[in-house]
Amino acid sequence: MVCVMNLHSFLVEPVVALVAGILILVQPRLLNYIVAIYLIVVGVMGLAPHFLQ
């Protein structure tokens, strides 16, 4: 179970970063929102294994 969560984290983070980068290039005004959402997603993914045990 733990290996699946780690693999999931490794796959999601680069995809989120790539999408955020593209959106920032297309619409620079979205930078604040994209950074905030990215930080929230990474934080939740980092804390999720601790809460699910």
Secondary structure, 3 states (H helix, E strand, C coil): CHHHHHHHHHHHHHHHHHHHHHHHHHCHHHHHHHHHHHHHHHHHHHHHHHHHC
